[in-house]
Amino acid sequence: MTKANYKAVIFDMDGTLLNSIEDLTDSINFILDKYKLPTKTLPEVKHMVGSGAAKLVERAIPLGRDNPKFNTILDDYKAYYFDHCNEKTGPYDNIIELLKELKSRGFKLAIVSNKSMKAIQELKDLYFEDYIDVAVGVTDNVKRKPAPDECYEAMEQLGVNKEDCIYVGDSDIDYLTAVNTGLPCISCLWGFRTKEELIDAGAGNNYFVEDPLEILNIV
C-alpha cells in the first residue's frame, strides 16, 4: 500500500485505544458466577470479545443463544459492565501522545465500537474528549461491525469521504470492517489478536504496528 494524504483516522476502541480486557473479563465472570456457570480465563475472553455484548455472552454461556436464560443473562451483563467498565480500563501506552499529535496535525478523529452508544460515549468523554471528534457505538438503527454502517456514520459526522480515511483496529472484526467499508487498515499488535491470527483471517496486506506512534509514519 502507498501512503495517501489522509484527513481522518477512524479507531476501534477496545484493544486499540483502551486496554479494557480486565474489566470485560471481570464483568462476564461476575455474571457467569451469578448464574452458577463456569467462569472464563482472561485469554479465553480475549477471543470472545470484539462483536458486542450479545456475542460475548453467546460465546461464554452453555448453549449460547439457545440457553433459555440468554436474554436475562445478557441484560444483567450489560447493566453490570456499564457500572464497572472503568475500574481497570485505561489507554494503552503512547495512545494519548498519538492522538495529541494527530490532532495537532489537523486530522479528524473518530471511534467506532461494538459497545453500546451509552458506554462508548462515557469512555470517550472520560479519556479522549480533547482529541476525538466523533464516537459511534451500537444502536438499533446502525448495524454493528463488521458491517460498514458505523464507519459510514462516523464519516458523515466528520464530513469526510472514505478516500480521506484510514481505519485502525486490533482484530479480525476490524480488518473485515475496513474491507467492507473500503478503507485501508492499520492492525495494531498490542490488542486482542496476534499478527498470526490476523494474517490467518486474511489481513496480510494490512499495515502492522507494534507501537501507537508508528501510526504517524503511515498517515
Salt bridges, closest charged atoms under 4 A:
ASP12 OD1 - LYS145 NZ 2.89
ASP14 OD2 - LYS115 NZ 3.24
ASP26 OD2 - LYS88 NZ 2.83
GLU58 OE1 - LYS55 NZ 3.34
GLU58 OE1 - ARG65 NE 2.58
ASP76 OD2 - LYS34 NZ 2.83
GLU87 OE2 - HIS84 NE2 3.80
GLU101 OE2 - ARG105 NE 2.86
ASP125 OD1 - LYS124 NZ 3.90
GLU129 OE1 - LYS124 NZ 3.30
ASP133 OD1 - LYS103 NZ 2.49
ASP172 OD1 - ARG193 NE 3.51
ASP174 OD1 - LYS145 NZ 3.07
GLU197 OE2 - HIS47 NE2 2.57
